[in-house]
Amino acid sequence: MSEAVKILQKKISKVNSKKQVKKKQKTAGPKIKLKAPRISLPKKPIKPSLGISNLSEYIAKLKESKAKEHPDLRYDNFDLVEKLKEGTFGWKYNLREVYVWPKVMTEPWLQIYPLVRHPKVKEVFIRGKNIGITTPEGRFKVIFPENNLIPEKIIMSLAIYSGAQLSISKPHAEADYNGWRILLSLPEVSIEPELVAVRLQRIPQLTEIVDRELAARLILLMLSKTGITITGPSGSGKTTLLNSMLFTLHRLFPYLRICIVEARAELQLPSSPLISRSRGENLTQLIRDAFYLMRPDILVLGELRGEEILSWIEVCRAGIPSITTYHSPSVKKAVESLAILIRSSIEKIEPSEIPRLFDVFIKTERKVSPKGFNYTVSEIYISDGNKFNKIYPPNIPDKKFLKFIDSIIVDEDVEEVYSYILKNI
């Protein structure tokens, strides 16, 4: 009995297990058998569409096809090709053109970043979509074959990074940024957006501009109680010479108080608490404030322009060593134009009276050489109260030169100071 029951239970369990398997198959759905597709490989190798058999031939063919699209941009069509980290430059000297392919375009310069990083570029000019640069070889038109210049974006980016106050109410702004002096103009005042960027040059040693003896005499003149005017045409190196003289003077006599007045910040100044700078449009008031309130040993006016001339003459006649720059192609024309400026405030004055008001005229010149521009001093005149005496070129004897120096602000003998300068300049 017990064995029969066991056999029956086994049959029932088999039947139940078969039913459960069938239920699972019904819920899982029908089985689909997928067959892998057969891929038939060609017996012969595939031929490239350009009819070449290796990669080097393909690259050469690709370059050749691109060159046909832009035949003017072939490397052999340029006089010089420069591959720099910031971009590639293709120079065409006869056409005064340079093609630029930027590799790096960082803010705030964006597309023109390769230009400001190129060691030869001294100036960058943008007006609308047109751009030009100045190099020692001259001026060139800049072409970006693969980049659209967006001057508005460059100008606003530079204004933000440099802190220039540029707005509709003030559409002109200037600032210094990373070794460049920039002038920004909005279309509201210049019709098209404009940018002028000038690289701040290294201040040369005074002995790089003039010989050692003349350099010592220039410094001694700065210490004498005279008014010095550096004159010359635009771009002749007036500000460069003034900068170099100030650096040399400060190095030799670091205890002197130097006060500088400018309409725009053009001078690069040594770092010292005894050197101050005042900047603004009202030069007449700034000169008077510096003269009466700032206790200068030497007063510097960045550029003598017009209505402030009477205040400047007041400083020169007060016995404070003073120095400025003035735009004029020659000393003779400088004397004549200064007389006209003074005549606008004083009725009767003739050019023959200028030697009583201005003591020293230094004329600068810029000369072109294969290596670039050379700045030099071409003439120096000293007044004796009645007329201007030429003391350079050539250098007159020391005894004759020292006779023009009545007194200096340094509490030592004039000849001893001159010897000190000659030894240490």
C-alpha positions as CSV (number, residue, x, y, z in Angstrom):
1,M,0.0,0.0,0.0
2,S,2.7,2.4,0.9
3,E,4.7,1.6,-2.2
4,A,1.6,2.2,-4.4
5,V,1.1,5.6,-2.8
6,K,4.7,6.6,-3.4
7,I,4.5,5.7,-7.1
8,L,1.3,7.7,-7.5
9,Q,2.8,10.8,-5.8
10,K,5.8,10.6,-8.2
11,K,3.5,10.6,-11.3
12,I,1.5,13.6,-9.9
13,S,4.7,15.6,-9.3
14,K,5.9,15.0,-12.8
15,V,2.6,16.2,-14.3
16,N,2.7,19.3,-12.2
17,S,6.2,20.1,-13.2
18,K,5.3,19.8,-16.9
19,K,2.4,22.3,-16.4
20,Q,4.7,24.8,-14.8
21,V,7.2,24.7,-17.7
22,K,4.4,25.3,-20.2
23,K,3.1,28.3,-18.2
24,K,6.6,29.8,-18.2
25,Q,6.9,29.4,-22.0
26,K,3.5,31.0,-22.6
27,T,4.4,34.1,-20.4
28,A,7.9,34.5,-22.0
29,G,6.5,34.6,-25.5
30,P,7.7,32.7,-28.6
31,K,11.3,32.1,-29.1
32,I,12.9,33.9,-32.2
33,K,15.9,32.5,-33.7
34,L,18.2,35.1,-35.3
35,K,20.7,34.2,-37.9
36,A,24.0,36.2,-38.2
37,P,24.2,37.9,-41.7
38,R,26.9,36.7,-43.9
39,I,29.3,39.3,-45.2
40,S,31.1,38.6,-48.3
41,L,34.5,40.3,-48.5
42,P,35.8,41.4,-51.9
43,K,38.7,39.4,-53.2
44,K,40.4,42.6,-54.6
45,P,41.4,45.7,-52.4
46,I,39.3,48.8,-52.5
47,K,40.8,51.6,-54.6
48,P,40.8,55.1,-53.2
49,S,38.6,57.7,-55.0
50,L,41.6,60.0,-55.7
51,G,43.5,57.2,-57.4
52,I,46.3,56.8,-54.8
53,S,47.8,53.9,-53.1
54,N,49.2,55.2,-49.8
55,L,48.5,57.9,-47.1
56,S,51.4,60.2,-48.0
57,E,50.1,60.5,-51.6
58,Y,46.6,61.2,-50.3
59,I,47.9,64.1,-48.0
60,A,49.9,65.5,-50.9
61,K,46.9,65.3,-53.2
62,L,44.7,67.0,-50.5
63,K,47.1,69.9,-50.1
64,E,47.3,70.3,-53.8
65,S,43.5,70.5,-54.1
66,K,43.4,73.2,-51.4
67,A,46.1,75.1,-53.1
68,K,44.0,75.2,-56.3
69,E,41.1,76.6,-54.3
70,H,43.3,79.4,-52.9
71,P,46.2,79.8,-55.2
72,D,47.3,83.1,-53.5
73,L,47.8,81.4,-50.2
74,R,50.5,78.9,-51.2
75,Y,53.6,79.2,-49.1
76,D,55.8,79.8,-52.1
77,N,53.8,82.9,-52.9
78,F,55.0,84.7,-49.8
79,D,58.3,86.5,-49.3
80,L,58.5,85.1,-45.7
81,V,56.4,82.6,-43.7
82,E,56.7,82.6,-39.9
83,K,55.2,79.9,-37.8
84,L,54.9,81.1,-34.2
85,K,53.2,79.6,-31.2
86,E,50.3,82.1,-31.5
87,G,49.8,81.8,-35.3
88,T,51.3,81.7,-38.8
89,F,52.3,84.8,-40.7
90,G,52.7,85.1,-44.4
91,W,54.4,88.3,-45.5
92,K,54.1,90.0,-48.9
93,Y,56.5,92.9,-48.8
94,N,55.9,94.3,-52.3
95,L,52.1,94.5,-51.6
96,R,52.6,95.6,-48.0
97,E,50.3,92.7,-46.8
98,V,50.5,90.1,-44.2
99,Y,48.2,87.1,-43.9
100,V,47.6,85.7,-40.4
101,W,46.3,82.3,-39.4
102,P,45.7,82.5,-35.6
103,K,46.3,79.4,-33.4
104,V,45.6,81.1,-30.1
105,M,42.9,83.7,-29.6
106,T,42.8,84.7,-25.9
107,E,40.8,87.5,-24.3
108,P,40.8,90.4,-24.5
109,W,42.7,90.6,-27.8
110,L,40.8,87.7,-29.5
111,Q,41.7,87.5,-33.2
112,I,44.5,90.1,-33.0
113,Y,46.3,88.2,-30.2
114,P,49.0,86.9,-32.6
115,L,49.7,90.5,-33.7
116,V,50.3,91.8,-30.2
117,R,52.5,88.8,-29.4
118,H,54.7,89.2,-32.5
119,P,58.0,90.8,-31.4
120,K,58.2,93.1,-34.5
121,V,54.7,94.6,-34.3
122,K,54.9,98.1,-32.7
123,E,51.5,99.5,-33.5
124,V,48.0,98.0,-34.3
125,F,45.3,100.0,-36.0
126,I,41.7,98.9,-36.5
127,R,38.9,100.8,-38.2
128,G,35.8,98.8,-38.9
129,K,36.9,95.6,-40.7
130,N,40.2,97.0,-41.8
131,I,43.3,96.4,-39.8
132,G,47.0,97.5,-40.2
133,I,50.2,97.2,-38.2
134,T,53.5,99.0,-38.0
135,T,56.8,97.1,-37.9
136,P,60.4,98.2,-38.4
137,E,60.0,97.3,-42.1
138,G,57.0,99.8,-42.4
139,R,53.2,99.5,-42.3
140,F,51.3,96.5,-43.5
141,K,47.6,95.6,-44.2
142,V,46.5,92.6,-42.2
143,I,44.3,89.9,-43.7
144,F,42.7,87.0,-41.8
145,P,41.8,84.4,-44.5
146,E,39.9,82.1,-42.1
147,N,38.6,84.4,-39.4
148,N,36.1,87.2,-39.5
149,L,37.3,90.2,-37.6
150,I,34.7,91.4,-35.0
151,P,36.1,94.9,-34.0
152,E,33.2,95.7,-31.6
153,K,33.8,92.5,-29.6
154,I,37.6,93.3,-29.4
155,I,37.0,96.9,-28.3
156,M,34.5,96.0,-25.6
157,S,36.7,93.1,-24.3
158,L,39.7,95.5,-24.1
159,A,37.6,98.1,-22.3
160,I,36.5,95.5,-19.7
161,Y,40.0,94.0,-19.1
162,S,41.9,97.4,-19.1
163,G,39.3,99.3,-17.0
164,A,38.9,102.0,-19.7
165,Q,35.8,104.0,-19.1
166,L,34.1,103.6,-22.4
167,S,30.4,104.5,-22.9
168,I,27.9,106.4,-25.1
169,S,28.5,109.5,-23.0
170,K,32.3,109.0,-23.2
171,P,32.9,107.3,-26.6
172,H,36.7,107.8,-26.5
173,A,38.8,106.1,-23.8
174,E,42.5,105.3,-23.3
175,A,44.3,102.9,-21.0
176,D,47.4,100.8,-20.5
177,Y,47.2,97.0,-20.7
178,N,49.9,94.4,-20.6
179,G,52.6,96.6,-22.1
180,W,50.3,98.3,-24.6
181,R,48.8,101.8,-24.6
182,I,45.3,101.6,-26.2
183,L,42.9,104.2,-27.5
184,L,39.3,103.0,-28.0
185,S,36.6,104.7,-30.0
186,L,32.9,103.8,-30.4
187,P,31.0,104.2,-33.8
188,E,28.9,107.0,-32.2
189,V,31.9,109.3,-32.6
190,S,34.1,107.7,-35.3
191,I,31.3,106.2,-37.5
192,E,33.1,102.8,-37.3
193,P,34.7,101.2,-34.2
194,E,38.4,102.1,-33.9
195,L,41.3,100.8,-32.0
196,V,44.8,102.2,-31.8
197,A,47.3,100.1,-29.8
198,V,50.9,101.2,-29.3
199,R,53.5,99.0,-27.7
200,L,55.2,100.6,-24.7
201,Q,58.9,100.5,-25.7
202,R,61.8,99.7,-23.4
203,I,63.3,103.0,-22.1
204,P,66.8,103.1,-23.6
205,Q,69.8,104.2,-21.7
206,L,70.6,107.8,-22.3
207,T,74.1,106.7,-23.6
208,E,72.2,104.6,-26.3
209,I,70.7,107.8,-27.7
210,V,73.7,110.2,-27.4
211,D,77.4,109.9,-26.6
212,R,78.6,109.8,-23.0
213,E,79.8,113.5,-22.9
214,L,76.6,114.8,-24.3
215,A,74.5,112.6,-22.0
216,A,76.4,114.1,-19.0
217,R,75.7,117.6,-20.2
218,L,72.0,117.0,-20.6
219,I,71.8,115.8,-17.0
220,L,73.7,118.8,-15.8
221,L,71.3,121.1,-17.7
222,M,68.4,119.3,-15.9
223,L,70.0,120.3,-12.6
224,S,70.5,123.9,-13.6
225,K,67.8,126.5,-12.9
226,T,66.7,126.6,-16.5
227,G,63.6,125.8,-18.7
228,I,64.4,123.1,-21.2
229,T,62.2,122.5,-24.3
230,I,62.7,119.3,-26.3
231,T,61.3,119.9,-29.8
232,G,61.0,117.9,-32.9
233,P,58.3,116.6,-35.3
234,S,55.8,113.9,-34.4
235,G,57.5,110.5,-33.8
236,S,61.0,111.9,-33.6
237,G,61.6,110.5,-30.1
238,K,60.9,113.6,-27.8
239,T,59.1,111.5,-25.2
240,T,61.6,108.7,-25.4
241,L,64.5,111.2,-24.8
242,L,62.6,112.8,-21.9
243,N,61.9,109.4,-20.4
244,S,65.6,108.3,-20.6
245,M,66.7,111.6,-19.1
246,L,64.3,111.2,-16.1
247,F,65.5,107.6,-15.5
248,T,69.1,108.6,-15.6
249,L,68.6,111.6,-13.4
250,H,66.7,109.6,-10.8
251,R,69.4,106.9,-10.8
252,L,72.2,109.4,-10.2
253,F,70.2,111.7,-7.8
254,P,67.5,109.6,-6.2
255,Y,66.8,112.1,-3.4
256,L,65.4,114.8,-5.8
257,R,61.7,115.5,-5.8
258,I,60.3,115.2,-9.4
259,C,56.7,116.3,-10.2
260,I,55.2,115.4,-13.6
261,V,52.1,117.0,-15.2
262,E,50.5,115.4,-18.2
263,A,47.2,115.6,-20.2
264,R,47.7,111.8,-20.9
265,A,49.9,109.3,-19.2
266,E,52.7,109.0,-21.8
267,L,55.8,108.9,-19.6
268,Q,57.0,105.7,-17.9
269,L,58.2,106.7,-14.5
270,P,60.6,105.1,-12.0
271,S,59.0,103.7,-8.9
272,S,59.7,106.2,-6.0
273,P,57.7,108.1,-3.4
274,L,59.6,111.2,-4.5
275,I,58.1,111.1,-8.0
276,S,54.5,112.3,-8.4
277,R,52.2,112.5,-11.4
278,S,49.2,114.7,-12.0
279,R,47.0,114.1,-15.0
280,G,44.1,116.0,-16.5
281,E,42.9,118.4,-19.2
282,N,43.3,121.6,-17.2
283,L,47.1,121.8,-17.5
284,T,47.2,125.4,-16.4
285,Q,45.7,124.5,-13.0
286,L,47.8,121.4,-12.7
287,I,51.0,123.3,-13.3
288,R,50.1,125.9,-10.7
289,D,49.1,123.2,-8.1
290,A,52.4,121.3,-8.7
291,F,54.4,124.6,-8.5
292,Y,52.8,126.0,-5.3
293,L,51.7,122.8,-3.4
294,M,53.9,119.8,-4.3
295,R,57.3,121.3,-3.6
296,P,59.1,120.1,-6.7
297,D,62.9,120.1,-7.2
298,I,62.2,119.5,-10.9
299,L,58.9,120.1,-12.7
300,V,58.1,118.1,-15.9
301,L,55.3,119.0,-18.3
302,G,54.6,116.1,-20.7
303,E,53.8,118.3,-23.6
304,L,53.4,122.1,-24.0
305,R,50.3,122.6,-26.1
306,G,48.8,126.1,-25.9
307,E,46.9,128.0,-23.2
308,E,49.0,126.7,-20.3
309,I,52.1,128.5,-21.8
310,L,51.9,131.5,-19.4
311,S,51.8,129.2,-16.3
312,W,54.8,127.3,-17.8
313,I,56.8,130.5,-18.3
314,E,56.0,131.5,-14.7
315,V,57.6,128.2,-13.5
316,C,60.7,128.7,-15.8
317,R,61.3,132.2,-14.6
318,A,60.9,131.2,-10.9
319,G,64.2,129.3,-10.9
320,I,62.8,125.8,-10.7
321,P,64.5,123.4,-13.2
322,S,61.8,122.5,-15.7
323,I,61.5,120.5,-18.8
324,T,58.8,119.9,-21.5
325,T,58.3,118.7,-25.1
326,Y,56.9,120.8,-28.0
327,H,55.9,119.7,-31.5
328,S,57.9,121.6,-34.1
329,P,60.1,120.5,-37.1
330,S,62.9,122.9,-36.2
331,V,64.1,125.2,-33.4
332,K,63.5,128.3,-35.5
333,K,59.8,127.4,-36.1
334,A,59.4,126.4,-32.5
335,V,60.6,129.9,-31.5
336,E,58.2,131.5,-34.0
337,S,55.2,129.4,-33.0
338,L,55.8,129.9,-29.2
339,A,55.8,133.7,-29.9
340,I,52.4,133.4,-31.5
341,L,51.1,131.4,-28.6
342,I,52.3,133.9,-26.1
343,R,50.9,136.8,-28.3
344,S,47.4,135.3,-27.9
345,S,47.6,136.3,-24.2
346,I,50.1,139.2,-24.3
347,E,49.7,141.8,-27.0
348,K,53.3,142.7,-27.8
349,I,55.9,140.0,-28.1
350,E,58.3,139.2,-30.9
351,P,60.4,136.0,-31.6
352,S,63.5,138.0,-30.6
353,E,62.2,138.1,-27.1
354,I,61.9,134.3,-26.7
355,P,65.5,133.9,-25.5
356,R,64.5,135.8,-22.3
357,L,61.7,133.3,-21.6
358,F,63.1,130.0,-22.7
359,D,66.6,128.8,-21.8
360,V,67.4,125.6,-23.7
361,F,66.1,124.0,-26.9
362,I,67.0,120.3,-27.7
363,K,66.0,119.1,-31.2
364,T,65.4,115.4,-31.8
365,E,65.3,113.4,-35.0
366,R,64.3,109.9,-36.1
367,K,66.5,108.2,-38.7
368,V,65.8,105.1,-40.7
369,S,68.4,102.2,-40.9
370,P,68.2,98.6,-42.1
371,K,67.8,97.6,-38.4
372,G,64.9,100.0,-37.9
373,F,64.5,103.5,-36.5
374,N,67.3,105.4,-34.6
375,Y,66.4,108.3,-32.4
376,T,69.0,110.9,-31.8
377,V,69.7,114.5,-30.7
378,S,70.5,116.7,-33.7
379,E,70.9,120.2,-32.2
380,I,71.1,121.9,-28.8
381,Y,70.8,125.7,-28.2
382,I,71.4,127.6,-24.9
383,S,70.2,131.2,-24.4
384,D,72.4,133.9,-23.0
385,G,69.4,136.2,-22.5
386,N,69.8,137.9,-25.9
387,K,70.2,135.0,-28.4
388,F,70.4,131.3,-28.7
389,N,73.9,129.8,-28.9
390,K,74.5,126.5,-30.6
391,I,76.4,124.1,-28.3
392,Y,75.9,120.9,-30.3
393,P,77.0,119.7,-32.7
394,P,79.9,119.5,-32.2
395,N,80.4,119.4,-28.4
396,I,81.9,122.7,-27.4
397,P,84.8,122.6,-24.8
398,D,83.9,121.9,-21.2
399,K,85.0,125.3,-20.0
400,K,82.8,127.1,-22.5
401,F,79.9,124.8,-21.7
402,L,80.2,125.3,-17.9
403,K,80.1,129.1,-18.4
404,F,76.4,128.7,-19.4
405,I,75.6,127.0,-16.1
406,D,75.0,129.8,-13.5
407,S,73.9,127.5,-10.7
408,I,72.4,124.1,-10.0
409,I,70.0,122.8,-7.4
410,V,72.5,120.3,-6.0
411,D,74.5,121.7,-3.1
412,E,77.9,121.1,-4.6
413,D,80.3,122.7,-7.0
414,V,79.2,122.6,-10.6
415,E,82.5,121.1,-11.9
416,E,82.4,118.4,-9.2
417,V,78.9,117.5,-10.1
418,Y,79.7,117.4,-13.8
419,S,82.7,115.1,-13.1
420,Y,80.5,112.8,-10.9
421,I,77.9,112.6,-13.7
422,L,80.6,111.8,-16.3
423,K,82.0,109.0,-14.1
424,N,78.7,107.3,-13.2
425,I,76.4,107.9,-16.2
